[in-house]
Amino acid sequence: MKVLLVNGSPRRNGCTAAALAEVAAALSGEEIASDFFWIGTEPIGGCVGCYQCRQKKRCVFDDKVNEFVELAAGFDGFVFGSPVYFAGMNGSMMSFMDRVFFSASAFDPHPFRFKPAAAVVSARRAGTTSALDQMNKYFLHQQMPLVPSRYWNMVHGNFPDEVRRDAEGLQIMRALGRNMAWLLKLIEAGEKAGIPLPRQEEVRLATNFIR
């Protein structure tokens, strides 16, 4: 079993990376492998709603988004990390997640459905809970079980060394890693016991508020 840790910060070795590293260490302690995926510093444009992904089976803009979605099929769980910008995730990460999760339904097999996921955020001071709420909505939309911790998944610090001194924040990251490992093992045990995935209705209904 493998977990992919997504670093949405433009700083590859910044505060977000420090938080994800603590999650990775906890996963390793539970004998769960993990890899890191950095979205980088190149501009990532937002989704333009062209729906070309439905025909092309990939996003029409060929960048980190397609690279990630193709890679994601080989992983069993995900942790998405972002710094907090103006009480939300940073702009590149938001564009990345918009396009990743919008185009995901065009891929076969579906890279995310029923795979556990969690978000972690880093901030100097505030805006963390609203950023977490924003990120968790992507997972709910894709039927991904949310992995809990013992508090909200956040660390505080202006620099990585400050994050490493956030004892409570690091404990939260460790709990998240262990809980992810536990849930993955439960899912594996269920598969071995012959428990099927939830039945899916063939047609997805879409009801507009105004008729």
C-alpha positions as CSV (number, residue, x, y, z in Angstrom):
1,M,0.0,0.0,0.0
2,K,1.2,3.5,-0.9
3,V,0.2,7.0,0.0
4,L,1.0,10.0,-2.2
5,L,1.8,13.2,-0.4
6,V,1.1,16.3,-2.5
7,N,3.1,19.5,-1.7
8,G,1.2,22.4,-3.1
9,S,3.6,25.1,-1.8
10,P,5.9,26.9,-4.2
11,R,8.6,26.2,-1.7
12,R,9.7,22.6,-2.1
13,N,11.3,22.4,1.3
14,G,9.1,24.9,3.2
15,C,6.6,24.6,6.0
16,T,4.1,22.5,4.1
17,A,6.9,20.0,3.3
18,A,7.9,19.8,7.0
19,A,4.3,18.9,7.9
20,L,4.1,16.2,5.2
21,A,7.4,14.8,6.2
22,E,6.0,14.1,9.7
23,V,3.0,12.3,8.1
24,A,5.4,10.3,6.0
25,A,7.4,9.2,9.0
26,A,4.3,8.1,10.8
27,L,3.2,6.1,7.8
28,S,6.6,4.4,7.6
29,G,6.3,3.5,11.2
30,E,3.1,1.6,10.3
31,E,4.8,-0.1,7.3
32,I,3.0,2.0,4.7
33,A,5.1,3.4,1.9
34,S,4.8,7.0,0.7
35,D,6.0,9.2,-2.1
36,F,6.0,13.0,-2.5
37,F,4.6,15.0,-5.4
38,W,5.5,18.7,-5.7
39,I,3.4,20.8,-8.0
40,G,6.4,23.1,-8.6
41,T,6.6,26.8,-9.4
42,E,5.5,26.8,-13.0
43,P,2.2,28.6,-13.5
44,I,-0.8,26.3,-13.3
45,G,-3.9,27.8,-15.0
46,G,-7.4,27.2,-13.8
47,C,-10.1,25.1,-15.3
48,V,-11.9,26.8,-18.2
49,G,-14.8,24.4,-18.2
50,C,-14.2,23.3,-21.8
51,Y,-15.1,19.6,-21.0
52,Q,-12.5,18.4,-23.4
53,C,-11.3,16.0,-20.7
54,R,-14.4,14.0,-21.3
55,Q,-13.3,13.2,-24.9
56,K,-9.5,13.4,-24.6
57,K,-9.4,11.4,-21.3
58,R,-7.0,14.0,-19.9
59,C,-6.9,17.7,-19.3
60,V,-6.5,19.7,-22.5
61,F,-3.7,21.7,-20.8
62,D,-0.8,19.3,-20.5
63,D,1.1,20.2,-17.3
64,K,1.5,18.9,-13.8
65,V,-2.2,18.0,-13.6
66,N,-2.1,15.2,-16.2
67,E,1.2,14.0,-14.7
68,F,-0.4,13.7,-11.3
69,V,-3.7,12.1,-12.3
70,E,-1.9,9.4,-14.3
71,L,0.4,8.8,-11.4
72,A,-2.5,8.7,-8.8
73,A,-4.0,5.5,-10.1
74,G,-1.0,3.6,-8.5
75,F,-1.7,4.9,-5.0
76,D,-4.1,3.9,-2.3
77,G,-4.4,7.1,-0.3
78,F,-3.6,10.8,-0.6
79,V,-2.6,13.7,1.6
80,F,-2.8,17.2,0.0
81,G,-0.8,19.9,1.7
82,S,-1.0,23.7,1.1
83,P,0.2,26.9,2.7
84,V,-2.5,29.3,3.7
85,Y,-2.9,32.4,1.5
86,F,-5.7,34.8,2.4
87,A,-7.5,32.2,4.5
88,G,-7.5,29.6,1.7
89,M,-5.0,27.4,-0.2
90,N,-2.6,29.1,-2.5
91,G,-3.7,30.0,-6.0
92,S,-1.6,27.4,-7.9
93,M,-2.8,24.6,-5.6
94,M,-6.5,25.7,-6.1
95,S,-6.1,25.6,-9.8
96,F,-4.3,22.3,-9.6
97,M,-7.0,20.7,-7.5
98,D,-9.8,22.2,-9.6
99,R,-8.5,20.6,-12.7
100,V,-7.3,17.3,-11.1
101,F,-10.7,16.5,-9.6
102,F,-12.8,17.8,-12.5
103,S,-10.8,15.7,-15.1
104,A,-10.6,12.7,-12.8
105,S,-13.9,11.2,-13.8
106,A,-12.7,10.9,-17.4
107,F,-9.9,8.4,-16.4
108,D,-10.5,4.7,-16.2
109,P,-10.0,3.3,-13.7
110,H,-11.1,6.3,-11.6
111,P,-7.9,7.4,-9.7
112,F,-9.5,8.6,-6.5
113,R,-12.9,7.1,-5.8
114,F,-13.1,5.3,-2.3
115,K,-9.4,6.0,-1.6
116,P,-8.8,7.7,1.8
117,A,-7.7,11.3,1.7
118,A,-6.7,14.2,4.0
119,A,-5.7,17.8,3.7
120,V,-3.0,19.5,5.8
121,V,-2.3,23.2,5.9
122,S,0.5,25.4,7.2
123,A,0.1,29.0,8.3
124,R,2.0,31.7,10.2
125,R,-1.0,32.5,12.2
126,A,-4.6,32.2,10.9
127,G,-6.9,31.1,8.1
128,T,-6.2,27.4,8.6
129,T,-9.7,26.1,9.2
130,S,-11.2,27.8,6.2
131,A,-8.4,26.5,4.0
132,L,-9.1,22.9,5.3
133,D,-12.8,23.3,4.7
134,Q,-12.1,24.4,1.1
135,M,-9.8,21.4,0.5
136,N,-12.0,18.8,2.1
137,K,-14.8,19.5,-0.3
138,Y,-12.8,18.0,-3.2
139,F,-12.6,14.7,-1.4
140,L,-16.2,14.6,-0.5
141,H,-17.1,15.2,-4.1
142,Q,-15.1,12.1,-5.2
143,Q,-16.4,9.8,-2.5
144,M,-13.1,9.6,-0.8
145,P,-13.2,8.7,2.9
146,L,-11.8,11.6,5.0
147,V,-9.0,10.5,7.3
148,P,-9.2,12.1,10.8
149,S,-6.6,13.2,13.3
150,R,-6.9,14.3,16.9
151,Y,-7.4,17.9,16.0
152,W,-7.6,20.0,12.7
153,N,-4.8,19.1,10.4
154,M,-2.6,22.3,10.7
155,V,0.8,23.4,11.7
156,H,2.0,26.8,12.5
157,G,5.3,28.6,11.7
158,N,6.8,31.1,9.4
159,F,9.8,28.9,8.6
160,P,10.3,25.1,8.6
161,D,12.3,25.2,11.8
162,E,9.4,27.0,13.5
163,V,7.0,24.2,12.2
164,R,9.4,21.6,13.7
165,R,9.0,23.3,17.1
166,D,5.2,23.2,16.8
167,A,4.9,20.2,19.1
168,E,1.1,20.0,18.9
169,G,1.0,20.4,15.2
170,L,3.6,17.6,14.6
171,Q,1.6,15.3,16.9
172,I,-1.5,16.0,14.8
173,M,0.5,15.0,11.7
174,R,1.7,11.8,13.3
175,A,-1.8,10.9,14.3
176,L,-3.0,11.6,10.8
177,G,-0.4,9.2,9.4
178,R,-1.2,6.4,11.8
179,N,-5.0,6.9,11.1
180,M,-4.4,6.8,7.4
181,A,-2.4,3.5,7.8
182,W,-5.2,2.0,10.0
183,L,-7.9,2.9,7.5
184,L,-5.9,1.5,4.5
185,K,-5.4,-1.8,6.4
186,L,-9.2,-1.9,7.2
187,I,-10.0,-1.4,3.5
188,E,-7.5,-4.1,2.5
189,A,-9.0,-6.5,5.1
190,G,-12.5,-5.8,3.7
191,E,-11.3,-6.5,0.2
192,K,-9.8,-9.9,1.3
193,A,-13.1,-10.7,3.1
194,G,-15.0,-10.1,-0.1
195,I,-16.8,-6.9,0.9
196,P,-17.7,-5.1,-2.3
197,L,-17.4,-1.4,-2.9
198,P,-20.7,0.6,-2.6
199,R,-23.1,0.1,-5.5
200,Q,-23.0,3.0,-7.9
201,E,-26.1,4.3,-9.7
202,E,-25.4,4.3,-13.5
203,V,-26.8,7.8,-14.2
204,R,-25.7,10.7,-12.1
205,L,-28.6,13.1,-11.5
206,A,-28.1,16.9,-11.8
207,T,-31.0,19.1,-10.5
208,N,-30.9,22.8,-11.1
209,F,-32.3,25.1,-8.4
210,I,-34.2,27.2,-10.9
211,R,-36.5,25.4,-13.4
